[in-house]
């Protein structure tokens, strides 16, 4: 009887997860993984390019590459920046400050954007110098060639007004060549697919604009 009771007790222990005199089996724990932990909210910055420019002018650190990217955005074709004298003056300061110590791969863009600013300010001699320097450092930039074409058209118009037809023709030929280079580099860009007559008209409108 006692033996039978002992067997029944052993059987009961087996059913509850322990043998006769054996150790109790520990319950498995589910480890907490990193994936199950709540992730912190990402930090977002909502500064506009104008605000970033203002902070940079006030002394906030910004690398030459970031200056190049910022000025690329602000000087996009059709941008309202061109009609904002304050923004153009600030960009001029920031680009000049960044260009001297800029790495070689960034320097052409900084020089090109300085040239674009000075072109729109009708400082043609300075613009030509900067664009030519940018082109010497990196001759595969379509926008540099496009603005060199516009400067050549400006020269051509001046010579034409002075009755110097041979010199005017030379400048218009130079402009056509620069446009062709820009088209070759970026064939899908409609800006560079304009013909010389369209650029001529654009320059005449630009020259006669009292806001410029």
Secondary structure, DSSP 8 states (H G I E B T S, - for coil): -HHHHHHHHHHHHHHTT--TT------------GGGS-----------HHHHHHHHHTT----HHHHHHHHHHHT-TT-GGGG-HHHHHHHHHHHHHHHTT--HHHHHHHHHHHHHHHHHTT-HHHHHHHHHHHHHH-TT-HHHHHHHHHHHHHHHHHHHHTT-HHHHHHHHHHHHHHHHHHHHH-TT-GGGG--HHHHHHHHHHHHH-TT-
